Amino acid sequence: MALSIGKIVDIAVVLIIIAILLPIAIAQFQSVPTQGWDNTVVSLWRNILTFSMVGLVIYILYGMVKDKKGGD
C-alpha cells in the first residue's frame, strides 16, 4: 500500500489544522462558566471533550483498518 503525494499532503494539512484548532477548542470548553447549571449538566459538559477524543480515536482507527482490508 503506497501513499500518493496527494494523500501525504492531505494528511499533513489535516494534522496541521488539528494541531491548531484542538488547543483552542479545549480552552473554549474549559472557560465556559457553569455556575447555576444543574450538576448533571455540568458533569456532562466536562465529559464532552473525553467523549470527543474517544470518538476521534475510534474513527481514525476504523479508517486505518478499513484501508488495510481494502474495504469500501
BALOZA-704504 format. One line per field, with one value per residue: residue number from 1; x, z, y of N, C-alpha, C in turn; residue in three letters. Coordinates in nm, 2 decimals. Layout:
N
lonu c(NUM ...) .
n_px c(X ...) .
n_pz c(Z ...) .
n_py c(Y ...) .
ca_px c(X ...) .
ca_pz c(Z ...) .
ca_py c(Y ...) .
c_px c(X ...) .
c_pz c(Z ...) .
c_py c(Y ...) .
rolum c(ALA ...) .
END
This chain:
72
lonu c(1 2 3 4 5 6 7 8 9 10 11 12 13 14 15 16 17 18 19 20 21 22 23 24 25 26 27 28 29 30 31 32 33 34 35 36 37 38 39 40 41 42 43 44 45 46 47 48 49 50 51 52 53 54 55 56 57 58 59 60 61 62 63 64 65 66 67 68 69 70 71 72) .
n_px c(0.08 0.11 0.15 0.02 0.15 -0.04 -0.21 -0.04 0.00 -0.26 -0.30 -0.10 -0.19 -0.44 -0.34 -0.20 -0.41 -0.56 -0.38 -0.37 -0.64 -0.73 -0.62 -0.74 -1.01 -1.02 -0.95 -1.17 -1.39 -1.32 -1.34 -1.60 -1.85 -2.00 -2.17 -2.47 -2.58 -2.74 -2.62 -2.59 -2.58 -2.35 -2.16 -2.19 -2.11 -1.84 -1.74 -1.76 -1.54 -1.38 -1.54 -1.54 -1.27 -1.23 -1.42 -1.30 -1.05 -1.15 -1.27 -1.05 -0.89 -1.07 -1.08 -0.81 -0.80 -1.00 -0.88 -0.66 -0.77 -0.89 -1.14 -1.47) .
n_pz c(0.00 -0.11 -0.05 -0.21 -0.33 -0.31 -0.11 0.11 0.14 0.20 0.45 0.60 0.60 0.73 0.99 1.07 1.08 1.29 1.49 1.53 1.59 1.80 2.06 2.10 2.10 2.33 2.53 2.50 2.58 2.84 2.95 2.98 3.18 3.44 3.65 3.83 3.67 3.64 3.83 3.69 3.42 3.42 3.48 3.24 3.06 3.12 3.04 2.77 2.61 2.66 2.55 2.29 2.21 2.24 2.05 1.82 1.81 1.77 1.52 1.36 1.39 1.28 1.02 0.95 0.97 0.79 0.55 0.53 0.50 0.25 0.21 0.15) .
n_py c(-0.12 0.18 0.53 0.81 1.12 1.32 1.22 1.22 1.49 1.57 1.44 1.57 1.84 1.81 1.72 1.95 2.14 2.02 2.04 2.31 2.39 2.22 2.28 2.53 2.47 2.31 2.50 2.68 2.52 2.47 2.72 2.80 2.94 2.77 2.81 2.80 2.60 2.28 2.00 1.76 1.84 1.99 1.79 1.64 1.83 1.86 1.62 1.61 1.66 1.44 1.23 1.32 1.29 1.01 0.93 1.04 0.90 0.63 0.67 0.73 0.49 0.31 0.40 0.34 0.06 -0.01 0.08 -0.09 -0.34 -0.31 -0.23 -0.07) .
ca_px c(0.00 0.19 0.08 0.05 0.19 -0.16 -0.26 0.05 -0.03 -0.39 -0.27 -0.02 -0.28 -0.53 -0.27 -0.17 -0.54 -0.60 -0.28 -0.40 -0.77 -0.76 -0.60 -0.84 -1.14 -1.01 -0.96 -1.30 -1.48 -1.29 -1.36 -1.74 -1.89 -2.11 -2.24 -2.61 -2.62 -2.76 -2.50 -2.59 -2.54 -2.21 -2.09 -2.19 -2.03 -1.70 -1.70 -1.78 -1.40 -1.34 -1.62 -1.50 -1.14 -1.25 -1.48 -1.20 -0.96 -1.22 -1.29 -0.92 -0.86 -1.16 -1.03 -0.69 -0.83 -1.07 -0.79 -0.57 -0.85 -0.93 -1.29 -1.53) .
ca_pz c(0.00 -0.13 -0.03 -0.31 -0.28 -0.27 0.02 0.21 0.16 0.27 0.59 0.66 0.62 0.84 1.11 1.10 1.12 1.42 1.59 1.56 1.64 1.92 2.19 2.10 2.14 2.47 2.61 2.50 2.66 2.98 3.00 2.99 3.32 3.46 3.78 3.81 3.59 3.72 3.84 3.58 3.30 3.44 3.46 3.10 2.99 3.14 2.98 2.62 2.55 2.67 2.45 2.15 2.19 2.22 1.92 1.72 1.80 1.71 1.38 1.29 1.39 1.19 0.89 0.92 0.95 0.66 0.44 0.52 0.45 0.12 0.21 0.09) .
ca_py c(0.00 0.30 0.65 0.90 1.25 1.39 1.17 1.26 1.63 1.58 1.40 1.68 1.95 1.78 1.73 2.09 2.20 1.97 2.09 2.45 2.40 2.14 2.35 2.64 2.41 2.27 2.62 2.73 2.43 2.48 2.85 2.82 2.94 2.67 2.85 2.80 2.49 2.16 1.92 1.66 1.91 2.03 1.67 1.60 1.93 1.84 1.50 1.62 1.65 1.30 1.16 1.36 1.23 0.87 0.91 1.07 0.79 0.52 0.70 0.71 0.35 0.24 0.43 0.27 -0.08 -0.02 0.09 -0.21 -0.45 -0.28 -0.22 0.05) .
c_px c(0.09 0.10 0.12 0.09 0.07 -0.22 -0.17 0.03 -0.16 -0.37 -0.20 -0.11 -0.38 -0.46 -0.24 -0.30 -0.58 -0.51 -0.31 -0.54 -0.80 -0.73 -0.70 -0.97 -1.13 -1.02 -1.10 -1.40 -1.45 -1.32 -1.51 -1.78 -2.01 -2.18 -2.39 -2.66 -2.65 -2.64 -2.48 -2.54 -2.39 -2.12 -2.08 -2.10 -1.88 -1.65 -1.71 -1.64 -1.36 -1.41 -1.58 -1.37 -1.15 -1.32 -1.38 -1.10 -1.02 -1.24 -1.16 -0.87 -0.94 -1.11 -0.90 -0.71 -0.91 -0.98 -0.70 -0.64 -0.90 -1.08 -1.34 -1.48) .
c_pz c(0.00 -0.12 -0.15 -0.25 -0.23 -0.14 0.13 0.24 0.24 0.42 0.66 0.69 0.73 0.98 1.16 1.15 1.26 1.52 1.63 1.63 1.77 2.05 2.20 2.15 2.28 2.56 2.61 2.58 2.80 3.04 3.02 3.14 3.34 3.59 3.74 3.73 3.69 3.72 3.73 3.45 3.31 3.42 3.32 3.02 3.00 3.07 2.82 2.56 2.55 2.56 2.31 2.12 2.16 2.08 1.80 1.70 1.74 1.56 1.30 1.28 1.29 1.04 0.85 0.89 0.82 0.54 0.42 0.47 0.30 0.10 0.14 0.16) .
c_py c(0.12 0.43 0.74 1.04 1.33 1.35 1.21 1.41 1.65 1.55 1.51 1.80 1.93 1.78 1.87 2.16 2.15 2.02 2.24 2.46 2.33 2.21 2.47 2.58 2.37 2.39 2.68 2.65 2.45 2.62 2.89 2.83 2.85 2.69 2.85 2.68 2.37 2.07 1.81 1.72 1.95 1.90 1.63 1.70 1.90 1.71 1.50 1.60 1.51 1.21 1.19 1.30 1.08 0.85 0.94 0.95 0.67 0.55 0.68 0.57 0.28 0.27 0.36 0.12 -0.10 -0.01 -0.03 -0.33 -0.43 -0.27 -0.10 0.17) .
rolum c(MET ALA LEU SER ILE GLY LYS ILE VAL ASP ILE ALA VAL VAL LEU ILE ILE ILE ALA ILE LEU LEU PRO ILE ALA ILE ALA GLN PHE GLN SER VAL PRO THR GLN GLY TRP ASP ASN THR VAL VAL SER LEU TRP ARG ASN ILE LEU THR PHE SER MET VAL GLY LEU VAL ILE TYR ILE LEU TYR GLY MET VAL LYS ASP LYS LYS GLY GLY ASP) .
END
